[in-house]
Amino acid sequence: MMAGYVIVSTLGVGKFIAFDGSGLKVYRGIDRDPWRCVDDLYYDKKLSSNLVALVKHSHRNYIGNFSAGTVATVEEARQLLAACENKSKDYEIIGLDCLSEDDGQRDISVMQYGFGIDAYVDGYGSLIELGVFQKPDLFRIFHKSLNRYGLFENVDALNSYCNAYCDLAEDNGLEPIDNLVNMYMYAVLPIKQA
């Protein structure tokens, strides 16, 4: 069971790079404009009162450090996605589960059918999207560790990448992250649309 669900853009899936020898990688993590279509309707006051209450609740209900918020059930996410009407084809629902370093090399069952593991620092975004998808040559050593969704499949490999990101960021024009204390790792699971 996932800890929460969020609606993200599929248009962000256009962020891809072809890595030499390890194939095409397409970023399918959590940093893909979360809740955009729902927030647009919310701020334009175009949601029903029950959906407004659900959005307000989602803004207060987040796991780890993902302050964009989550909803508790797939059905709640589907209700919000349905409100996006003609834009809904540009979005998908993903499930999130917060992982810990204790998960290490352990085979994480969600990865058998999930997108992979992403690293997120609130206020900055995904360290994978910020690093390897912005400056792939700088992180060439990690290309083969990324799956076809541009995410990692085990916590140890992701930790190694995040440490490298912190070491390389400032001198290479990337967003510097002072330390990884505020970094959370999330298993990202695609949810079939109704």
C-alpha positions in Angstrom: 0.0 0.0 0.0 1.2 3.5 -0.9 1.5 6.3 1.7 -0.1 8.8 -0.6 -1.1 9.6 -4.2 -0.4 12.7 -6.4 -1.3 13.9 -9.9 1.7 14.7 -12.0 2.2 15.9 -15.6 2.9 13.4 -18.4 4.2 16.4 -20.4 7.3 16.3 -18.1 7.9 12.8 -19.5 9.4 14.7 -22.5 12.6 15.1 -20.4 14.7 12.3 -21.7 18.3 11.7 -22.7 19.9 8.9 -24.6 22.8 7.6 -22.6 25.6 5.9 -24.5 25.3 2.2 -24.2 22.6 2.1 -21.6 19.6 3.3 -23.8 17.0 6.0 -23.5 16.0 7.2 -20.1 12.8 9.1 -19.6 12.2 10.9 -16.2 9.1 9.5 -14.6 9.7 10.7 -11.0 7.7 12.9 -8.7 9.1 16.3 -9.8 6.7 16.6 -12.8 4.6 19.7 -12.0 2.5 18.0 -9.2 -1.1 19.0 -8.9 -0.8 21.6 -11.7 -4.2 21.0 -13.4 -6.0 20.7 -10.0 -4.3 23.8 -8.5 -5.3 25.8 -11.6 -8.9 24.9 -11.1 -8.7 25.5 -7.3 -7.2 29.0 -7.7 -9.7 29.9 -10.5 -12.5 28.7 -8.1 -13.8 26.2 -10.6 -14.0 23.2 -8.2 -17.0 21.9 -6.4 -17.1 22.4 -2.6 -16.3 18.8 -1.9 -13.2 18.9 -4.2 -12.1 22.2 -2.6 -12.2 20.5 0.7 -10.2 17.6 -0.7 -7.6 19.9 -2.2 -7.2 21.8 1.2 -6.8 18.5 2.9 -4.2 17.3 0.4 -2.2 20.5 1.0 -1.9 19.6 4.7 -1.4 15.8 4.1 2.1 15.1 2.9 4.5 12.3 3.4 8.2 12.8 4.1 9.1 16.3 2.9 6.9 16.4 -0.2 5.0 19.5 0.7 3.0 19.6 -2.6 0.8 17.2 -0.6 -0.9 13.9 -1.3 -4.3 12.4 -1.1 -4.9 9.2 0.9 -6.6 7.0 -1.7 -6.5 6.4 -5.5 -10.2 7.2 -5.6 -9.6 10.7 -4.2 -6.9 11.2 -6.8 -9.2 10.0 -9.6 -11.9 12.4 -8.5 -9.5 15.3 -8.7 -8.1 14.2 -12.0 -11.6 13.8 -13.4 -12.2 17.5 -12.6 -9.3 18.4 -15.0 -11.6 17.2 -17.8 -9.9 17.8 -21.2 -6.5 18.3 -19.6 -6.6 14.9 -17.8 -4.8 13.2 -20.7 -1.8 15.3 -19.9 -1.6 14.0 -16.3 -1.3 10.7 -14.4 -1.7 9.5 -10.9 1.3 8.1 -9.1 1.6 6.5 -5.7 4.4 7.5 -3.3 6.0 5.6 -0.5 8.7 7.0 1.7 11.8 4.8 1.9 14.6 4.8 4.4 18.3 4.1 4.2 17.6 0.8 6.0 16.0 -0.4 2.7 19.6 -0.5 1.2 20.1 -3.2 -1.3 16.9 -5.1 -0.2 14.7 -5.9 -3.1 11.8 -3.5 -2.8 8.7 -5.2 -3.9 7.1 -2.1 -5.3 9.9 -1.8 -7.8 8.7 -5.0 -9.5 5.9 -2.9 -11.0 6.9 0.6 -10.1 8.8 3.4 -11.9 11.7 3.4 -9.4 13.1 5.4 -6.6 13.4 9.2 -6.7 15.2 11.6 -4.3 13.4 14.8 -3.3 14.5 17.9 -1.4 11.6 20.2 -0.7 12.1 23.6 -2.2 14.6 22.2 -4.7 12.9 19.2 -6.3 14.3 15.8 -7.5 18.0 15.5 -7.3 17.8 13.1 -10.3 16.0 15.7 -12.4 18.2 18.5 -11.2 21.5 16.6 -11.9 21.6 13.8 -14.3 18.8 15.2 -16.5 20.4 18.6 -16.6 24.0 17.7 -17.0 24.2 14.0 -18.0 27.9 14.0 -18.9 28.7 15.0 -15.3 27.0 11.9 -14.0 28.1 9.4 -16.6 29.1 6.9 -14.0 25.4 6.6 -12.9 23.9 6.1 -16.3 23.7 2.3 -16.1 22.2 2.5 -12.6 19.2 4.4 -13.9 16.3 2.3 -15.2 14.3 3.2 -18.3 12.2 5.6 -16.2 15.3 7.6 -15.3 15.1 6.4 -11.6 17.1 4.2 -9.4 16.0 0.7 -8.3 17.8 0.5 -5.0 18.5 2.9 -2.1 22.3 2.3 -2.0 22.8 3.4 -5.7 20.5 6.4 -5.1 22.5 7.4 -2.0 25.7 7.2 -3.9 24.4 9.4 -6.7 23.0 12.0 -4.2 26.4 12.2 -2.5 28.0 12.7 -5.8 25.5 15.4 -6.7 26.3 17.3 -3.5 30.0 17.1 -4.2 29.7 18.3 -7.8 26.8 20.7 -7.8 28.4 24.0 -6.8 31.4 23.8 -9.0 29.4 22.7 -12.0 26.5 25.2 -12.1 23.9 23.0 -10.4 21.6 23.9 -7.6 23.8 23.4 -4.4 22.3 21.3 -1.6 24.0 22.0 1.7 23.4 18.5 3.1 21.2 15.5 2.5 19.5 15.7 5.9 16.4 17.1 4.2 16.4 14.6 1.3 13.8 11.9 1.3 13.6 8.9 -1.0 10.3 7.8 -2.6 9.2 4.7 -4.3 7.2 5.9 -7.3 4.3 3.6 -8.5 2.2 4.3 -11.6 -1.5 4.0 -11.0 -3.8 2.8 -13.8 -6.4 5.3 -14.8 -10.0 4.3 -14.3 
